[in-house]
């Protein structure tokens, strides 16, 4: 229990310390982190919608489900890498 409580305070302090030393300051880094979080939530929703559609409309054991969903995940991860970069 003590380790959990220590981590509850130590992890946010470490995050604040690491983000503060990056160029642009803490405020800019938190803005970028918020933007990336919104992007991740949007892309996760797109994956869930694609997965749901594939599982409802395609037969079980279909090759599209077996190979299409991992390909969709890779495409969405690539989109996150491209769209999640720091703005100039």
C-alpha positions in Angstrom: 0.0 0.0 0.0 2.9 2.4 0.8 4.4 1.7 -2.6 1.1 2.5 -4.4 0.8 5.8 -2.5 4.5 6.7 -3.1 3.9 6.0 -6.9 0.8 8.1 -6.8 2.9 11.1 -5.9 6.2 10.2 -7.5 4.9 9.5 -11.1 3.2 12.9 -11.6 6.3 14.7 -10.2 8.6 12.8 -12.6 6.3 13.6 -15.5 6.2 17.3 -14.6 10.0 17.4 -14.2 10.6 15.7 -17.5 8.1 17.9 -19.4 9.6 21.0 -17.8 13.0 20.5 -19.2 11.8 20.0 -22.8 11.9 23.0 -25.1 8.8 25.1 -25.0 8.1 24.7 -21.3 5.6 22.8 -19.3 2.5 24.6 -20.7 3.4 23.8 -24.3 4.3 20.2 -23.5 1.0 19.7 -21.7 -0.9 21.2 -24.6 0.9 18.7 -26.9 0.1 15.8 -24.6 -3.6 16.8 -24.6 -3.6 17.0 -28.3 -2.0 13.6 -28.6 -4.5 12.1 -26.1 -7.5 13.4 -28.1 -5.9 12.0 -31.3 -5.4 8.6 -29.6 -9.0 8.5 -28.4 -10.2 9.4 -31.9 -8.1 6.7 -33.6 -9.1 4.1 -30.9 -12.7 4.9 -31.7 -12.0 4.4 -35.4 -10.4 1.0 -34.7 -13.3 -0.1 -32.5 -15.8 1.0 -35.2 -13.8 -1.0 -37.9 -13.5 -4.0 -35.6 -17.2 -3.9 -34.8 -18.2 -3.6 -38.4 -15.9 -6.4 -39.5 -17.2 -8.7 -36.8 -20.9 -8.0 -37.5 -20.9 -8.0 -41.3 -18.2 -10.6 -42.1 -18.3 -14.3 -41.3 -16.3 -15.7 -38.4 -12.9 -17.0 -39.4 -12.8 -14.7 -42.5 -9.4 -13.7 -43.8 -10.4 -10.0 -43.6 -10.8 -10.4 -39.8 -7.6 -12.4 -39.4 -5.4 -10.0 -41.4 -7.5 -6.9 -42.0 -7.8 -5.8 -38.3 -4.0 -6.0 -37.7 -3.4 -4.0 -40.9 -6.0 -1.5 -39.7 -4.2 -1.2 -36.4 -0.9 -0.6 -38.2 -2.4 2.1 -40.4 -3.9 3.9 -37.5 -0.6 3.7 -35.5 1.2 5.2 -38.5 -1.4 8.0 -38.6 -0.8 8.6 -34.9 3.0 8.9 -35.5 2.5 11.3 -38.4 -0.3 13.4 -36.9 1.0 13.3 -33.3 4.3 15.2 -34.1 5.1 18.4 -32.3 3.7 21.4 -34.1 6.3 23.9 -35.4 
